[in-house]
Amino acid sequence: MILVVGLSPAWQRTLEFRQLVPGKVNRANRVSETASGKGVNVARVAMEAGGDVRLLTVVGGQRGRQLVRSMRAQHLPASVVRVESETRICQTLIAGGVVTELVEEAEPLSRREVSEVLARFDRESRRATLVVLTGTVPAGCGDDFYARLIRRTNVPVLVDSQGRQLLEAIGARPFAVKINRDELGAVPTLRQDAVEWLVVSDGGRDVTVRRDEMEFRVRPPRVKVRNTIGCGDAMLAGIAVALSRGDPMSEAIRLGVACGAANALTPQPGHVRRADVKKLLRQLP
């Protein structure tokens, strides 16, 4: 089982426009809503790609209840910690091939809530064969929260985070780190030998994979992009699914790239169609 930990979920509203004019009244021709956030996206795509997955997340307030109902309707297995603060809302505006994202930050967690998350992690990780730690961590958890989780489990851990949280996690020696090219430039102390596998994405350009002195690249297939939000999450999900079934990293990256491209074909972030993934896999070397 893949355990995905994502503590900054969001209620996602996606609005599509024929055109978007700043300072004017803009009427959407299509609106959709769903549970989202990096953890939700990764877990949902992993499920859609055929993986055995479970999400550990936190929710609060009315939007938190909406998020839980949405996950249940999508049959997404989850261990949910109820918290006092309201779950954030994020809005994605799509117009003329341009994607604009309006993002709220997650509210802090209390000491009691953090303790509950750690207890749930200890319980859920006993059944896991792979752990994915993804997204920002709410204030109150500490900059070393992901590092603490890595040290609490004996299974391989994949990390997708930023800033101090990422640097502290690297110090705990995760199995793999996925990072985009811009984020890599923000962590100059990240050495090639700091993690077993380093996966660097770069939008629609080559994904670079490094281990010790070995390096290989995979070029994403060209697709007609509807939405770029969640493509990195989908890629991470594909990697996790392949690794959880024992595939080598080369095949895991291929599935990850195919899932990332498949996500771009859909208006909602963190969603793929399995037929799209299979078709895109055939286009990869």
N, C-alpha and C positions, 0 to 999 in steps of 0.2 A: 504494500500500500504506500502511495505517495502522500505524505503529510505536507500541506501547503500552509504556511503561517503568513497571514497578511492582516495587520492590525489597523489599517487605514481604509476600510471599505467606504463606498460612496453610493448614494442613490444617483444614478446616471440618467440625465435627460439629453437626448440627441435630437437636434432640430436641423432639418435640411431646408435650404432656401435656393431659389433660382439665382438670386444675387443678394448680397448683403451690403447695404449702404450705411456707413456710420453716420449717426446724427439724424437718421430718418426712421420712419416706422417700417419695420421689416416683418412680413408675414410668412411664417413657415408653411411649406406645403407638405411636410411630413414631420411628425413628432413621435419618438419612441422613448420608453423608460424601462430601466432594468437595474438589477443589482450589479454593482461594478466595483472598481478599485483594483489595484494590481493583484492582490491575493485572490479575489473572486474571479478575476479574468483568467489567471493562471489555472486555478482549479477547474473552472468551467471548460476551458479549452482542453485540458488534460482529460476530462471526462468525455468530451466530444471526440477526442482522438483515440478513445478506447482504453484509457488508463483507469486503474483502480485508485481513486483519490479521495482525500478528505481534507476539508478546509478548517483551520482554526482561526476565528476572527472575533471581533467585538462589535456589538450594535447597541444603539440607545435611541430612545424617543420614538416618535411617529415614523420617521424615515427608517429607523432601524427595524421597526415592525414591517414596513413595506419591503425592506431588503430581505428579511427572513421569508416572507411570503413568496417573493420572487424566486429565491433559491429553492424553496420547496416545490414550486410549480415547475422549475427546471430540473428537479430531481437531483440537485447538487448536494451531496453529503457534507454536513458541516457540524462542527462543535462550536457553539455560539456562547460567548460570555456576555451577559447583559451588563451594561455600564450606565452611569448617570447621564453623561453628555449625549447630545443629539448627534446622530450619524450625519456626516456632511453630505452636501449635494454638489455634484459637478455637472456642468453643462457643456456640450460640444456643439458648435455651430459649423455646419458644412455648407459651403456655397462656392460654386464654380471651381471645384477641385481644391479649394483652400479650407483647411480645418483650423478652427479657433477653439481653444479649450479654456473654460472659466472654472477655476478650481478653488474650493474651500480647503483650508487646512483642518486636519483632525484635531479634536479637542484633547486636552491632557487626560491621562488615566490616574486614578487614585492609587495609593499604595495597596489597598485591599484588592482593587481590580487587577493590578499587575501580579499580585500573588496568585489570584485565581487563574490568570492566563498561564503562569508558570506551572501550576498544578495540572491544568488541562494538558499542557504540552507534555509533561512527564507521563501522563496517562496515555495520550494518543500516540506518542512517539514509540511506545513499547511495541506497537503493532506495525510500525512503519519500516520499510526497507530503504526509503529515501526521503529526505526532508528538503523542502524549498522554503527559503526565507526571502520575502519579497516586499518591496515598497518602503515608504517612510515609517518610522516608529513614533507613536505619540509621545509627547512630553510626559515625564513621570516614569518612563521605563528605563531611562539612562542611556547614554551613548554606547554602552557596551552590551546592550540587550541581546543583539544577535550573537555576539561572541559568547554570552552566557548560555544561550540555547545550543550553540554548536558543542560546547563542552558538556552539555547535559545528555547528549545522545552519542551512540556508537555507530550510527549509520552515516553514509555519505550525505553531505549537505551542499546544496546549491544556493548561492547568495546573489541577489540582485538588489542592491541598495546604493546609497550615496554618502558622501561626506564622512563624518566621524564614525557613523554607524558601520560603514563599509570598512574603514581602516581598522577598527577594533575587531570586526569579524575576520578580516584577513589574518590578524594576529592569532586567532584561534584555529587556523589551518583548515578551512573548509575544503571540500573536494573540488569545487569549481566556483568560479566567479564569472557572472555575465555582466558586462558593462558596455555602454556605448562609447563611441569615439570621443564625444565631448566630455563625458564623465571621466574617461581615462586621463585626459589632460588635466583634470582637476585633482588627481591623486598622483602627483609625480613620484611619491615614495613607493608606489606599487612596483615591485620588482617582478621580473618574469618568473622567478623561482619562488615567489611568495605563496603561490597556490599550486595545487597539482595541475589544474586546467584553468586557463584564462580564455574566455570567449568574448571577443570584441565585435560588436555590431556597428554598422555605419549606414543606417537608413537603407536605401536600395542598393548600396554598394556591397562589396565583398564582406563576408563575415570571416574574421581572422581568429584562428584557434591555435593556442600555444601550450606546449608542455615541455619543460626543460629546453632542449635545443631544437625540438621538433616544432614545425609550424605548417599548417595547411589552411587553405581558403576555400570558401564556398560562395558562389555568386547567386543571389536570389533571382528567381525567374521574373521576367517582366509581366506585370499584371495591370489591369485597368483599375486604378486605386479609387475607392470610394471613401475610405477613412483610414488614416494612419494610426489613430489612437488605439493602443492595445496590441500593436504588432510585436513589440518587444516581449510583452507578457505571453503572447501566443507562442513565440519562439521558445521562450523558457519552458513553457508547458510541453512542447514537443520534445525538447531535449530530455526533460524529466521522464516522460512516458517511455521513450526508447531506452534510457538507462535503467529504468525500473524493470524492464523485461530482459535485461542482460545484453543489449546491443552495445557494440563498441562506440566510442565517442564519435567516430567519423559518421556512423549511421544516425546517431543521435542528433548531430548537427544538421544532417540532411532533413530529418523529420522536423526539427525546429525551424529551419528556414522555410520549409513548405507550409508549416502552420502559420508562421508570421505573414507569409504572402497571402495565405487563404483568409486571414483576418482582414487584410486590406480590401478584400472583395466585398465585405459586408459593412453596412452602415453602423452597426453597434460594435463597440469595443469588446474584446474578449469573447469572440464568437467565431467558430469556423464550421464549415460544412465538410463532412468527411469525404464526400465525392471530390470537392475542390482540393483537399489535401492529397488525395491519391493521384489526381491529375497533375498537380504541381510536382509531386515527387518524381513522376516519370520524366519531367523536364530537367531534373538535376543530374549532373554527372555522377 
